Amino acid sequence: MDDVFSNYEQAVLTLFRAVPLVERDDDRAGAIRNAENVEHGIFITERAAKACPALREIEAQKFLWNAFGYDMLAMNRGFYQNFHEVQEVSAEKWLIDQLLHYLTVYLQNEDMTNDAKLDSNIVFVPAAKLQLPDGEPIRLTVIDVLEQDDIVKRTWSMINSGMALSQMVLQCIAVILKETGMEVEIKDVPNKELRIYLYDMLGKVPPTAQEFLRLLIFHVTGSTLLIKSQDVIALIRDKIESSKPGDYTAMFQRFVAENNIKALAAEFLRYKKLWLAFKKDSAELAHLLNRVRKLADRCKYVKKTGILERITWDDTIEPAEAAREIPHVTIYKRISLANSLLYRAQQPKAFMYLIRNGKAYAKAATREEGLTVWQQQILNLLLESIVETIKAKVEGKKFFIPPDVEYAMPVSEKRFIGGVPFGSSLKLSQNGVLGIHWENLPDARVDLDFHYVSQHYHVGWNTQFDRKQEIIFSGDMTDAPPEKGGATEAFFLSEKLVNDWAAVMLNRYTDNLEPVPYKFVLGAADTNQLSKDYLLNCHTLAISIKQKIERNEDFLSFVHADAQGEKTFYFMTTGFGSGIVARYGKEEHIALEAVWAAVKSCLKLREVLMKAGGILVNSVDEAEVDLSLDKVTKDTFVNLFE
């Protein structure tokens, strides 16, 4: 899309679902095809089209459909294109159809994990009647304009929020800073990863060795995360081999000239393997790092674990000690600490640990761990502090939160799903639909696999022949040609599905070397849908989330079915495993136990708003702040308390 939107326009669209207001002598706003846009869940205002003429171009509108709306025809490109055919087809016919599909792929590449492109015209997919539903969407994403003052104000709020931000958001902020000329004092920016973008953009060297190492890693990987791993070390060595000799040496020499060699020595032992991975850039750098290593023992910096970082496991910390530290951390850190204590207070059977790289791991609890008296007092201090901090922002203000949505208190934008905080939930009624849609990469075939996995059920490509009435699977697609609309896999969760707690998993079966974009959709349904000639009615879906899978396996979300069959969907994308085929074993059981404890205990936005004096209203018309799922943007929860 680089040739359709400017970097600035795309950054503003990504963060705020709007375009910058620019006065133009061009009133051709009638050519924006809103009748067609509405069919894809998008509406473009006339002033947006005038401010950004690119919005009139069909390629720009297709970008919006993909980013914020949908393509109904493409979303129904399943193996079987309706659920009633899945129910009606005989087991023998199902088996023959699916085997023909696999054979027409396998005979072309002899390995189903091989991502080489195929002749998609000879890949077998059953012929099916597809009749898309009529009607208009119940939710529209409106693309409007934002004045530069508003863009600057909202961007400042994100910068100063102190919340961890994703790489995509950081990139957008950097573009906006450059375009608007916002003056930033780097040392005052609370987000350490954004500081790295700013050092790079302004051509400056950080004043500390740790930030300097982050900048080096950013130049190698494009990521501001500082992670000690063999993968990162290998990337550094590969980059040096393919780069001009001396590129990194110059950066080291500049840092030493501005900050002294002892600054490097202080952090050398802590990140020794990462520093040494750069030494082959030149003989001069190898010599410099040898000098640093000799100074390291005398200059080393010993990082002390802070009081608040110890409150979950060190029961000697007194409430008075914690009270002195709480005002000095961000509200998001306080929420995270409160969640950790609330988690332990319910004596969970398993613990979940979130890692900075987006993965997670879980382990069974070895003993029952409630809270001590002091820990309970510290939890109360945290909760009081959170409420008092946001009171000035929300007291007396009217908020609308849909009754079927329960937002978790935001902790990190990095873990938002779309614009929704990790741990939030959506009620789907007794029947629901879940689906994924993807396309092959430009130079590679992509096979993604959708799975529903619980203690009682496993539904996916490798179990589909054992068909269930409770969960109906549309069938396995192993090729997703863009010219044919890509591929879709979907589940219908029926009212017969009761008393279950499951992970909705996505596996990447092909050996793709780059991240694969996909769209994840969900919504309530009714039994009438089982007689219709389509899989997904995009007009009635609750939410459509654009994501990427960067590893072999992701937990997309979790679903709970109660005794009456009411379904609740939990927004919790993370990675627990690394296999290309989903399964349910001991590790998955522990992970599900840990996640269930987390979603039950985490702080809920609705409750905190009410305690802080916010007013929850029953309709959008009464509200000052509309927190409907389709109104949430990248900065909604980041800026809610600023």
C-alpha angles and dihedrals in degrees: 000000000000091000093052105044128029116241089254094051091048092049092051091046092050096049103033108016089237140095127238114268108247122170110232134173091233122105101173091122093132092079098071098104095226092167087063093039092055089056085060096046096259134114122186117201120226093242090052090053090048093049092046111029089185087076089075092062117096092227090056091049091050087053090055092047089054097042101041108004137031147250105233095199094050092045089060096054093117130146086253108023097212136033098233091063089054089054095044102044116096120246089246093052091046091052093048093048094050094044091050089053092051093045094052088055098040095048089058099051107010091222124069091206092055108106096203113136117261138203094263092192091075097043106110119238119165116255109246139173111253119190112171117217122258125227137073129283118271088216129042129190105221117208108207137154132275123203115233092247089058092046090051093046094049092044091051089052091054092047094050097039095091090221119136108254131205122248091251093054091046090052091050092049091050090052092049092048091053095045098046096040093234108178112228129185099215096207090058095055107106095203106084093197092053088051088061091054089051094048089051094045093048095041094240133141118232119245095231130062094230093055089044089055089049088054091050091049089048090055089052103040106016088237126109093208114116105214126162104220140132089243092059092045090052091050091052092051093046091049093051091050091053097041132082108274113256099025093117093035090065091054092051092048091051092050092051091047092053101036110020130252091264089068088063092044092055091063099030100097093045092058099020099143093048093051093047092051087072097052096094091064088091144335088253092057092046088053092048093050091049089056090048091051092054091053095044100089092053096042103034118139115225110208113216121212108242124237095250092049088059101047095097095055108018108074092182093077110108122220090240090059092051092046090060092052102042097077090056097062129070122264088248091058089050091051090050092050092047090051090052092053093043088051092054093043091069092054096234123208090228139020128227121209121194117212126208094242091065096262128113138196133201133204133186117258112253094202140005107273117189123166125280118232090260093048090052089051090050089050089053090050091052093049092048090048093050092051094046093047095055096036094088090054101043108024110122093002119127118234130187117207115172111247091237093054126080111185119204116223106268118252108161130009087209088073097044114123102222098320096327123108118249110263097029119133142212126200112227101186119234096311125045142167128217125185145169127206128190144158134220115266116253092262103020143055114240126207113187121180125209118209138182107204129181141136089272104033141033113183122176143095094306095050102031095109089066091069121199131204090211095059121027117199121202094215140262121297117192101176128048111186111188092215088063095044098267122258138297134199119188144176129212109207107203132206087253089071104094139159096016137133113194145170119231103214136191122202128189106219098179122075096246115172096204134050115280118222117220140164123235118200135180142169147147119284140179134225091259088073089069090069095048126100096238139065102217131027098203092189091069101037115122097219143357117204125194111211143155129229111216100171136041096266138027132177099225097187145317130253129203123197115192129207091277093049095253108153126217121189120208122207102224115132113178141126123253099160143028106215125121090221123056120231141167114236140132094296093050091048091053091047092053091049090051095047092048090055091048097051093047095051107036121109114268122219095219093058095045093048091054093048089051093053099263116147118230111210130193101229139042091235091064095047132097090192118039111202096179112145093247092051096053114108132183092273101039097098095027089061099033094099099032 
